[in-house]
Amino acid sequence: MKFFGLLFFFLATQTFSMGDSLSIHGGSTSDSVTVFDSLRTTHLGIADSSAADSLNAEAVRDTVVPITFSAEYPFSAIIPQEEIRRMNLRYAGDLFSLIPVSYKRSLGFSGLPEEMNFYGAGFGNVSYFENGILLNDRIRNVYDLNLYQTEDVDSIEVVPSPRGFLHGVFNNLASVNFITKDFVAMPPYTRIKYIESPMGEGYVDAQFNSLFSKKYIFSFDVSNRKMDAGFVNSDYSLWQAKVKLKYLYSNSLNFFLNYNFVKSDIGLNGGINYDTLATLTTEPWLYLYNERTSPVVDRESYQKVKQHNFSLRMLAHLYEESTSELSFYYRFNLDEYRQNEFGRQYNLLTRLSDRKTKTLGGIVSHQTNFSIFNLALKGNYENVDYYEYVDHFAQFNPYKTNVNVLSIDGILSCELFDKQLKPSIFGKIIFKDKSYYSGVGIDLSFIISSNSSFYTGVSYYYKELTANPGWVVPSGLRTPRKITTELGYKHTSAKTFTMLNLFYRTSFENSEKYGSGITFNYTYWKIHALTNTSIVKDKIGPFEYQLLPSLTMNWKIEYRDTLFNTSLLLRTGFEAKYSSKQTFAQYNFYRKDITYSTVMPLVPAWFTLDFYLSGEIQRSAMIYFSWENLLGNTYYITPYYPMPWRGIRFGIMWQFAN
């Protein structure tokens, strides 16, 4: 961590010598923030950017106004940029703590590919997008949220579950869209962020943005996240870089050129070897959380990931009341997995694997309004080269193929009774070589009053058993048929915000999952209380299981104020989290999935309490402080990965004009 400290000292010295600072654009200056309501949300795959565009367009009066679009889904769960900027994040998975019916299956050690659940669906059932372009690994249909560069996020949209299958080249239950920052800064600026955590964990990020001319906007972002080994084989290194160029050709045509680079190297120790620990002591729990004495399952396995991602997007207003998009993208992903590479661990198999994909794709979409109707159409084509090399038991097993995928979807909506009632019908079909997978759905949003609204929807679709073309489907297995329904209610007033979600879905013939989520925010004077509670149940045939915790709760109570003549925006408070018991589950890093065991004891319930503080100085600097796990609880979520002990996490962000 000495490297991080020296780098931070140099950057801070340069920052404070720059003189006047540039105010950060985007987001409301009000301290009354609703986590799930934001004008900065946009339609997945068509929309782009935030309300910041219009704010900055006023500052650059002789610059062409950027194209922006309005929200498509009234009941999407939204995380606005104002909330994201104030979060003391480790990685993108931390962003969803207050999203209804969501759950993170944490592994404790920083950098490991943790499973994020929405509506009870995790690995292989969630599509992640950036501005409508799919991020998922095309072989395993999963995405490691550690690989996403959070400092470029403006807002996040989680669409209602009936529409989750509608986007991308997979029919997944849930869809999450990261909407990147896209604004026009009049003078060039540089932004630095540095965070340090216990166990040798550190993070540094540097951004640069410049308006080169009236029509060209350039931005660059590079970040490094690093963790020194505490427990054996838990070290981690991640480098990320992103370059963006925006060309405002006219008020009706904008171009966006993006390049993103990712390089990750992480140790996979498999958690603590509890069986070995139990043979060494009669009280293994006393040593399970000791990084110096606890034996790990795997001392040598590791994973390396390298990505090169390019995209060119063209957004246009072809005529009044219409928006169109044409996008081309290329994604390169190399995943190197090594287990017992040199055969020195007698109790582990040797497995060497290289998985490589090259994806060339295009998206064409068009949305238009005519009379009381709105029609949105989208086509997504991909040509994917798969290469997989596996050395298992010293047997060479290469596999190489090429796959073509075409996805076509459409939404037809109608606005009735002065836009208070909006029924929609939507459908999608995927052609993947010689197979096809279809789905249809309907939903209805109803504005009950000026501050209350209701949503209901149902969809019926088919999903392929596996995305991996090298996996042979066993005879007798049929394509899964899925049915998803959801009911939602939202109420907003001067002091409260309430959102209720009820969902039910089926998979295969005898598997059911259902649950509810309620979000309630209350404001009294300068005290803000935020709660998020989820209930999820699993049923397979006549039996009920707890594959996920049946009850999870997240509470926040914080003090918000503007101090020193509006120079300091302060937020400080406590966050409590509770999770009930759940089924014993283990990760498989090679396949990126979860294996459940009903013969092992349930994972115990757990509770944590954190203190946090964020202070924003003149809209140009931010200080982060958190004291995590104040009570020092020892617990695990996934056996047997010990969750972090009591520790302090500190950070600072500074933005200044060049």
Residue pairs with C-beta under 8 A, 6 or more apart in sequence:
1 196
1 200
1 202
1 228
4 194
4 196
4 202
4 204
4 226
5 196
7 194
7 204
8 194
8 204
8 652
11 192
11 194
11 204
11 206
12 192
12 194
12 652
12 654
15 192
15 654
15 656
18 656
18 657
18 658
20 657
21 618
21 620
21 621
21 654
21 655
21 656
21 657
22 185
22 187
22 189
22 620
22 655
22 656
22 657
23 618
23 619
23 620
24 85
24 619
24 620
24 655
25 52
25 55
25 56
25 183
25 185
26 40
26 50
26 51
26 52
26 55
26 81
26 154
26 181
26 183
27 40
27 52
27 80
27 81
27 82
27 85
28 82
29 569
29 619
31 526
31 560
31 561
31 562
31 569
31 571
32 523
32 560
33 80
33 82
33 83
34 492
34 497
34 521
35 78
35 79
35 80
35 83
35 98
35 519
35 521
35 530
36 77
36 78
36 79
36 98
36 100
36 490
36 497
36 499
36 519
37 78
37 492
37 497
38 78
38 79
38 80
38 81
38 155
39 51
39 71
40 50
40 51
40 52
40 78
40 80
40 81
40 154
40 155
40 179
41 47
41 71
41 73
41 76
41 78
41 80
41 155
41 157
41 179
42 48
42 49
42 50
42 68
42 69
42 70
42 71
42 72
42 155
42 157
42 177
42 179
43 69
43 70
43 71
43 72
43 73
43 367
43 376
44 72
44 73
44 129
44 132
44 157
44 159
44 167
44 175
44 177
45 129
45 132
45 167
45 177
45 325
45 363
45 365
45 378
46 69
46 72
46 132
46 323
46 325
46 365
46 367
46 376
46 378
47 68
47 69
47 70
47 71
47 72
47 132
47 179
47 323
48 67
48 68
48 69
48 131
48 179
48 182
48 256
48 313
48 315
49 66
49 67
49 68
49 154
49 179
49 180
49 181
49 182
49 183
50 68
50 81
50 154
50 155
50 179
50 181
50 182
50 183
51 68
52 81
52 154
52 181
52 182
52 183
53 65
53 66
53 68
53 182
53 183
53 184
54 65
54 68
55 183
56 183
56 184
56 185
56 186
57 63
57 65
57 66
57 184
59 184
59 186
60 184
60 186
60 211
60 214
62 214
63 184
63 211
63 214
63 215
63 248
64 214
64 215
64 248
64 249
64 250
64 251
65 248
65 251
66 182
66 184
66 246
66 248
66 254
67 251
67 252
67 253
67 254
67 315
67 316
67 317
67 323
69 323
72 376
73 157
73 159
73 160
73 163
74 422
74 445
74 453
74 455
75 160
75 445
75 453
75 455
75 488
75 490
76 157
76 158
76 159
76 160
77 99
77 100
77 157
77 158
77 499
78 155
78 156
78 157
78 158
79 95
79 96
79 98
79 99
79 155
79 156
80 155
81 153
81 154
81 155
81 181
84 95
84 150
84 153
84 154
84 155
84 156
85 616
85 622
86 571
86 614
86 616
86 622
87 94
87 95
88 195
88 612
88 614
88 624
88 625
88 626
88 649
88 651
89 95
89 150
90 110
90 197
90 201
90 203
91 110
91 111
91 145
91 146
91 148
91 150
91 225
92 145
92 146
92 148
92 150
92 153
92 178
93 104
93 114
93 116
93 145
93 146
94 104
95 150
95 153
95 156
96 102
96 104
96 116
96 118
96 156
96 158
97 104
97 532
97 554
97 577
98 519
98 530
98 532
98 554
98 556
99 118
99 158
99 532
100 499
100 501
100 517
100 518
100 519
100 532
100 534
101 118
101 119
101 120
101 501
101 503
101 515
101 516
101 517
101 534
101 536
102 116
102 117
102 118
102 158
102 517
102 534
103 116
103 117
103 534
103 536
103 548
103 549
103 552
103 579
104 114
104 115
104 116
104 117
105 114
105 115
105 116
105 117
105 122
105 585
105 594
105 637
105 638
106 114
106 637
106 638
106 641
106 643
107 114
107 271
107 587
107 637
107 638
107 641
108 271
108 636
108 637
108 638
108 641
108 642
108 643
108 644
109 227
109 231
109 234
109 236
109 269
109 641
110 197
110 199
110 201
110 225
110 227
110 236
111 146
111 225
111 227
111 236
111 238
111 264
111 266
112 146
112 266
112 268
112 587
112 641
113 142
113 144
113 145
113 146
113 587
113 589
113 592
114 145
114 146
115 122
115 123
115 587
115 594
116 122
116 126
116 145
117 126
117 548
118 126
118 158
118 161
118 164
118 173
118 174
118 176
119 161
119 164
119 173
119 174
119 484
119 486
119 503
119 505
119 513
119 515
120 503
120 505
120 513
120 515
120 536
120 538
120 547
120 548
121 172
121 173
121 174
121 513
122 594
123 142
123 592
123 593
123 594
124 140
124 141
124 142
124 172
124 467
124 592
124 593
125 172
125 173
125 174
126 143
126 172
126 173
126 174
126 175
126 176
127 134
127 136
127 164
127 167
127 168
127 170
127 172
127 174
127 175
127 176
128 134
128 135
128 136
128 143
128 145
128 148
128 176
128 178
129 135
129 167
129 168
129 175
129 176
129 177
129 178
130 148
130 177
130 178
130 180
131 177
131 178
131 179
131 180
131 313
132 167
132 177
132 325
132 327
132 363
132 365
133 311
133 327
133 329
133 361
133 363
134 167
134 168
134 169
134 170
134 380
135 143
135 148
135 178
136 142
136 143
136 168
136 170
137 143
137 333
137 335
137 357
137 592
138 169
138 331
138 333
138 357
138 359
138 382
138 384
138 386
138 467
139 355
139 357
139 386
139 388
139 467
139 468
140 467
140 468
140 591
140 592
140 593
141 170
141 172
141 466
141 467
142 592
142 593
144 305
146 238
146 264
147 238
147 240
147 262
147 264
147 305
147 307
148 178
149 221
149 223
149 240
149 242
149 260
151 191
151 193
151 205
151 207
151 221
151 223
152 180
152 181
152 221
152 242
153 178
153 179
153 180
153 181
154 179
154 180
154 181
154 182
155 179
156 176
156 177
156 178
156 179
157 176
157 177
157 179
158 174
158 175
158 176
158 177
159 166
159 167
159 174
159 175
159 176
159 177
160 443
160 455
160 457
160 486
160 488
161 173
161 174
161 457
161 459
161 484
161 486
161 503
161 505
162 441
162 443
162 457
162 458
162 459
162 484
162 485
162 486
163 175
163 426
163 441
163 443
163 457
163 459
164 172
164 173
164 174
164 175
164 459
164 484
165 171
165 172
165 173
165 175
165 428
165 439
165 441
165 459
165 461
165 463
165 482
165 484
166 175
166 409
166 411
166 426
166 428
166 439
166 441
166 459
167 175
167 177
167 409
168 175
168 380
168 407
169 380
169 382
169 405
169 407
169 430
169 432
170 430
170 463
170 464
170 467
171 428
171 430
171 437
171 439
171 461
171 462
171 463
171 464
171 482
172 463
173 482
173 484
173 505
180 244
181 219
182 246
182 256
184 211
184 217
185 209
185 210
185 211
185 217
186 211
187 211
187 657
187 658
188 208
188 209
188 210
188 211
188 657
188 658
189 208
189 209
189 210
189 655
189 656
189 657
189 658
190 206
190 207
190 208
190 655
190 656
190 658
191 205
191 206
191 207
191 208
191 209
191 653
191 654
191 655
191 656
192 204
192 205
192 206
192 207
192 653
192 654
192 655
193 203
193 204
193 205
193 206
193 651
193 652
193 653
193 654
194 202
194 203
194 204
194 205
194 651
194 652
194 653
195 202
195 203
195 204
195 624
195 649
195 650
195 651
196 202
196 203
196 649
196 650
196 651
197 203
197 647
197 649
198 644
198 645
198 647
198 648
198 649
199 227
199 228
199 230
199 291
199 644
199 647
200 226
200 227
200 228
200 229
200 230
201 225
201 226
201 227
201 228
202 225
202 226
202 227
203 223
203 224
203 225
203 226
203 651
204 223
204 224
205 221
205 222
205 223
205 224
206 221
206 222
206 223
207 219
207 220
207 221
208 219
208 220
208 221
208 658
209 217
209 218
209 219
209 220
210 217
210 218
210 219
210 658
211 217
212 218
214 248
215 247
215 248
215 249
216 245
216 246
216 247
216 248
217 244
217 245
217 246
217 248
218 243
218 244
218 245
218 246
219 242
219 243
219 244
220 241
220 242
220 243
220 244
221 240
221 241
221 242
222 239
222 240
222 241
222 242
223 238
223 239
223 240
223 241
224 237
224 238
224 239
224 240
225 236
225 237
225 238
225 240
226 236
226 237
226 238
227 234
227 235
227 236
227 237
228 235
229 235
229 267
230 291
231 269
231 272
231 291
231 294
231 296
231 642
232 269
232 295
232 296
232 299
233 267
233 268
233 269
233 296
233 298
233 299
233 300
233 301
233 302
234 267
234 269
234 296
235 266
235 267
236 264
236 265
236 266
236 267
237 264
237 265
237 266
238 262
238 263
238 264
238 265
238 266
239 261
239 262
239 263
239 264
240 260
240 261
240 262
240 263
241 260
241 261
242 258
242 259
242 260
242 261
243 258
243 259
243 260
244 256
244 257
244 258
245 256
245 257
245 258
246 254
246 255
246 256
246 257
247 254
247 255
247 256
247 257
248 254
249 255
251 317
252 316
252 317
252 318
253 314
253 315
253 316
253 317
254 314
254 315
254 316
255 312
255 313
255 314
256 311
256 312
256 313
256 314
256 315
257 311
257 312
258 309
258 310
258 311
258 312
258 313
259 308
259 309
259 310
260 307
260 308
260 309
261 307
261 308
261 309
262 305
262 306
262 307
262 309
263 304
263 305
263 306
263 307
264 303
264 304
264 305
264 306
265 302
265 303
265 304
266 302
266 303
266 304
267 301
267 302
268 298
268 301
268 302
268 303
268 339
268 589
269 296
269 297
269 298
269 299
269 301
270 296
270 297
270 298
270 301
271 296
271 297
271 636
271 638
271 639
271 640
271 641
271 642
272 288
272 294
272 295
272 296
272 297
272 640
272 641
272 642
273 295
273 296
273 297
273 640
274 284
274 288
274 639
274 640
276 295
277 284
277 287
277 288
277 294
277 295
278 284
280 287
280 295
281 287
285 634
287 293
287 294
288 294
288 634
288 636
288 640
288 642
289 634
289 642
289 645
294 642
298 339
298 340
298 345
298 348
299 345
300 338
300 340
300 341
300 342
300 344
300 345
301 337
301 338
301 339
301 340
301 341
301 348
301 589
302 338
303 335
303 336
303 337
303 338
303 589
304 334
304 335
304 336
305 333
305 334
305 335
305 336
306 332
306 333
306 334
307 331
307 332
307 333
307 334
308 330
308 331
308 332
309 329
309 330
309 331
309 332
310 329
310 330
310 331
311 327
311 328
311 329
311 330
312 327
312 328
312 329
313 325
313 326
313 327
314 325
314 326
314 327
315 323
315 324
315 325
316 323
316 324
316 325
316 326
317 323
317 324
318 324
318 366
321 368
321 369
321 370
322 366
322 367
322 368
322 369
323 366
323 367
323 368
324 365
324 366
324 367
325 363
325 364
325 365
325 366
326 362
326 363
326 364
327 362
327 363
327 364
328 361
328 362
329 359
329 360
329 361
329 362
329 363
330 358
330 359
330 360
330 361
331 357
331 358
331 359
331 361
332 356
332 357
332 358
332 359
333 355
333 356
333 357
333 359
334 354
334 355
334 356
335 353
335 354
335 355
335 356
336 353
336 354
337 351
337 352
337 353
337 354
337 355
337 589
337 590
338 351
338 352
338 353
339 348
339 349
339 350
339 351
339 352
339 590
340 348
340 349
340 350
340 351
341 350
341 352
343 350
349 392
349 393
350 391
350 392
350 393
350 394
351 390
351 391
351 392
351 590
352 389
352 390
352 391
352 392
353 388
353 389
353 390
353 391
353 590
354 387
354 388
354 389
355 387
355 388
355 389
356 385
356 386
356 387
356 388
357 384
357 385
357 386
357 387
358 384
358 385
359 382
359 383
359 384
359 385
360 382
360 383
360 384
361 380
361 381
361 382
361 383
362 380
362 381
363 378
363 379
363 380
364 378
364 379
365 376
365 377
365 378
365 379
366 376
366 377
366 378
367 374
367 375
367 376
367 377
368 374
368 375
372 414
372 415
372 416
373 412
373 413
373 414
373 415
374 411
374 412
374 413
374 414
374 415
375 410
375 411
375 412
375 413
376 410
376 411
376 413
377 408
377 409
377 410
378 407
378 408
378 409
378 410
379 406
379 407
379 408
380 405
380 406
380 407
380 408
381 404
381 405
381 406
381 407
382 404
382 405
382 406
383 402
383 403
383 404
383 405
384 402
384 403
384 404
384 405
385 400
385 401
385 402
386 399
386 400
386 401
386 402
386 403
386 469
386 470
387 398
387 399
387 400
388 398
388 399
388 400
388 470
389 396
389 397
389 398
389 399
390 397
390 398
390 399
391 397
399 470
401 469
401 470
403 432
403 433
403 469
404 432
404 433
405 430
405 431
405 432
406 430
406 431
407 428
407 429
407 430
407 431
408 428
408 429
409 426
409 427
409 428
409 429
410 426
410 427
410 428
411 424
411 425
411 426
412 424
412 425
412 426
413 422
413 423
413 424
414 422
414 423
414 424
415 421
415 422
416 422
416 423
419 447
420 446
420 447
421 444
421 445
421 446
421 447
422 444
422 445
422 446
423 442
423 443
423 444
424 442
424 443
424 444
424 445
425 440
425 441
425 442
426 440
426 441
426 442
426 443
426 459
427 438
427 439
427 440
427 441
428 438
428 439
428 440
428 461
429 436
429 437
429 438
429 439
430 436
430 437
430 438
432 464
435 464
437 461
437 462
437 463
437 464
437 479
438 461
438 462
439 459
439 460
439 461
439 462
440 459
440 460
440 461
441 457
441 458
441 459
441 460
441 461
441 484
442 457
442 458
442 459
443 455
443 456
443 457
443 458
444 455
444 456
444 457
445 453
445 454
445 455
446 453
446 454
446 455
447 453
448 454
451 491
451 492
451 493
452 489
452 490
452 491
452 492
453 489
453 490
454 487
454 488
454 489
454 490
455 486
455 487
455 488
455 489
455 490
456 485
456 486
456 487
456 488
457 485
457 486
458 483
458 484
458 485
458 486
459 483
459 484
459 485
460 481
460 482
460 483
461 481
461 482
462 479
462 480
462 481
462 482
463 479
463 480
463 482
464 479
465 473
465 477
465 479
465 480
466 473
480 507
480 508
481 506
481 508
481 509
482 505
482 506
482 507
483 505
483 506
484 503
484 504
484 505
485 503
485 504
485 505
486 501
486 502
486 503
486 504
487 501
487 502
487 503
488 499
488 500
488 501
488 502
489 498
489 499
489 500
490 498
490 499
490 500
491 497
491 498
491 499
492 498
495 522
495 523
495 524
496 520
496 521
496 522
496 523
497 519
497 520
497 521
498 518
498 519
498 520
498 521
499 517
499 518
499 519
499 520
500 516
500 517
500 518
500 519
501 516
501 517
501 518
502 515
502 516
503 514
503 515
503 516
504 512
504 513
504 514
505 512
505 513
505 514
506 512
506 513
507 513
510 540
510 541
511 538
511 539
511 540
512 538
512 539
512 540
513 536
513 537
513 538
513 539
514 536
514 537
514 539
515 534
515 535
515 536
515 537
516 534
516 535
517 532
517 533
517 534
517 535
518 531
518 532
518 533
519 530
519 531
519 532
519 533
520 530
520 531
521 528
521 529
521 530
521 531
522 528
522 529
523 529
526 559
526 560
526 561
527 557
527 558
527 559
528 556
528 557
528 558
528 559
528 560
528 573
529 555
529 556
529 557
530 555
530 556
530 557
530 558
531 553
531 554
531 555
531 556
532 553
532 554
532 555
533 551
533 552
533 553
533 554
534 551
534 552
534 553
535 550
535 551
536 548
536 549
536 550
536 552
537 544
537 550
538 544
538 545
538 546
538 547
538 548
539 545
545 583
545 596
545 598
546 580
546 581
546 582
546 583
546 602
547 582
547 583
547 585
547 596
548 582
549 579
549 580
549 581
549 582
549 605
550 580
550 581
550 582
551 578
551 579
551 580
552 577
552 578
552 579
552 580
553 576
553 577
553 578
553 579
554 575
554 576
554 577
555 575
555 576
555 577
556 573
556 574
556 575
556 576
557 573
557 574
558 571
558 572
558 573
558 574
558 612
559 570
559 571
559 572
559 573
560 569
560 570
560 571
561 570
562 568
562 569
562 570
563 570
567 617
567 618
568 615
568 616
568 617
568 618
569 615
569 616
569 619
570 613
570 614
570 615
570 616
571 613
571 614
571 615
572 611
572 612
572 613
572 614
573 611
573 612
574 609
574 610
574 611
574 612
575 609
575 610
575 612
576 607
576 608
576 609
576 610
577 607
577 608
577 610
578 605
578 606
578 607
579 605
579 606
579 607
579 637
580 605
581 602
581 603
581 604
581 605
582 602
582 603
583 596
583 597
583 598
583 602
583 603
584 596
584 597
584 598
584 600
584 601
584 602
584 603
584 639
585 594
585 595
585 596
585 597
585 603
585 638
585 639
586 594
586 595
586 597
586 638
586 639
587 594
587 595
587 638
588 594
588 595
600 639
603 636
603 637
603 638
603 639
604 635
606 633
606 635
606 636
606 637
606 643
607 631
607 633
608 628
608 629
608 631
608 633
608 635
608 643
609 629
609 630
609 631
610 626
610 627
610 628
610 629
610 630
611 626
611 627
611 630
612 624
612 625
612 626
612 627
613 623
613 624
613 625
613 626
614 622
614 623
614 624
614 625
615 622
615 623
616 622
617 623
620 654
620 655
620 656
621 652
621 653
621 654
621 655
622 652
622 653
622 654
623 651
623 652
624 649
624 650
624 651
624 652
624 653
625 648
625 649
625 650
625 651
626 648
626 649
626 650
627 646
627 647
627 648
627 649
628 644
628 646
628 647
628 648
628 649
629 643
629 644
629 645
629 646
629 647
630 646
631 646
632 645
632 646
634 642
634 643
634 645
635 643
636 642
636 643
637 643
